[in-house]
């Protein structure tokens, strides 16, 4: 509460947990922006970009052996998001203190009138439930439940970071690319939880500071609610983009296991055929009924085997490309959607409320204002996702025996861990239509549940994507990734082909 604050005195908004409440110089806005004062989503982008660049350039490999594993890209993600977590928790403490645990807005009606001298019409609209239905404290039960989110956030980060560090300490020289892809998948719950919490925090800010922003900048309260909703959705859009990236890595790993099991079956089939031919030759030699195979026939068998192998290889490469194409489109759509949603939020962070309003009116009205382009992008992402998932499901049905029994690769559990969050968001969005909450309360309900779900997903992922058993032995399906990651399929099967050729010649 701000009793005692008078016009001309110190700006009471300057020390609150929301930089959007006051206008300042460009330099100061930039400092607030990069410190996460206004928007931690951009710090998440920055952390992920640095980690991705570190991974692609192999920077840690150029360091001394003692730092080779310590300064890993996953270390950057864990530490970077850890800093963000504690920064958000600090802002949460400030917000909870100012609103007495979400029981009221930061300023009373009398304090708003004293600080900003709004018109009686604006104040009447602000406190009219028909005109401004979102201007009310979050319901008590929902507020109590949502305040559990900091616990879920901290637990999720601790468990995920510990798992990342454990994987780093493992031997990363064997199957390095695939181990790192597993790490990328394992990072999904932590990143999604941090994004969900920041989305929830924006909903809290809307309840705590929305009426104050509306009064200070003489804007409609529902427009302020829409801005906070946009900021909340932009944070979740980043989470969805990373989930698409996790699905891409899941597809790469699954296709690799399928390829290796098929190669093994193909080699076994060729070996059995050779063995049968050799047995027939032995019987024929014993009975003196047939002559031995000539060198010309051996040469012919060799070329036939090689042609069959090349045909098999081409079919596998084509199938893998088709399976990954839909996922690639899904990743691209999710990334574009996240960037476009983030643009007006960045504009607000750097230039203020009035500038962002003009930006939306001039550049973003077709996207943000009526949601038309957003709907197109969402529809495109949904379609490409369905195509991609359909390809993987069809492929899994065809190769279920090889994956489940031969490779012991539980596709269903792994698929659920990388895809369930999107499904939960859709399901909870449907449920909101049946709950007695306004727009902002509905987002509080959904985002607080997502924080809890991310924690349990972290535990599920530890089981689904474990690379070793309790005794330290490598799990069975990891043995199907023995070939060096940089080799192509042709190189991978060359040794088996040479062995068959030698058997034919002998």
Secondary structure by P-SEA (a helix, b strand, c coil): cccccccccccccccccccccccccaaaaaaaaaaccccaaaaaaaaaaaaaaaaaacccccccccccccccaaaaaaaaaaaaaaaaaaaaaaaaaaacccccccccaaaaaacccccaaaaaaaaccccccccccccaaaaaaaaaaaaaaaaaaaaaaaaaaaaaacccccaaaaaaaaaaaaaaaaaaaaaaaaaaaaaaaaaccaaaaaaaacccaaaaaaaaaaaaaaaaaaaaaaaaaaaaaaaaaaaaaaaaaaaaaaaaaaaaaaaaaaaaaaaaaaacccccccaaaaaaaaaaaaaaaaaaaaaaaaaaaaaaaaaaaaaaaaaaaaaaaaaaaaaaacccaaaaaaaaacccccccccaaaaaaaaaaaaaaaaaaaaaaaaaaaaaccccccccccaaaaaaaaacaaaaaaaaaaaacccccccaaaaaaaaaaaaaaaaaaaaaaaaaaaccccccccccaaaaaacccccccccccaaaaaaaaaaaaac
